[in-house]
Amino acid sequence: MKTVDILLVEDNPGDVRLTREALNEGHLSNNLHVASDGVEAIEFLTKTGNFKNAITPDLVLLDLNLPKVNGFEVLEKIKSDEHLKTIPVIILTTSLSDHDIITSYSMHANCYVPKPVEYDSFKKVVKCIEEFWFSIVKLPSAV
């Protein structure tokens, strides 16, 4: 089975740890790459700055509330770039705002998942994301 590369764009170290634990408990071989703000995420995705040797991820887990450059700006960059726009972007955020949900979908996010605050629920959500996107859905092959 292929190892998948996931870019987690998250500034909360606790959520990074929980996501890593949930993915490690899953059945999928994965490499979790972390960007702690929007600038790092864009540099990782465009292979600039400190990320010249970065891989193109198979999936992006994107928080909206980020320092420097917010999640909507990262989403806009991904979906407007010819080389990045087919990467599935899952908004994984604490926001339950209708405005954020509508804006995310109008900007072509692939799905919007509210982060549960309870530990076991959070891990379950991450495992469901993993199962759906890598066991059920057919993703495009890397070019």
Secondary structure, DSSP 8 states (H G I E B T S, - for coil): ---EEEEEE---HHHHHHHHHHHHHSSS-EEEEEESSHHHHHHHHHT-GGGTT----SEEEE-SS-SSS-HHHHHHHHHHSTTTTTS-EEEEES---HHHHHHHHHTT-SEEEE--SSHHHHHHHHHHHHHIIIIIS------
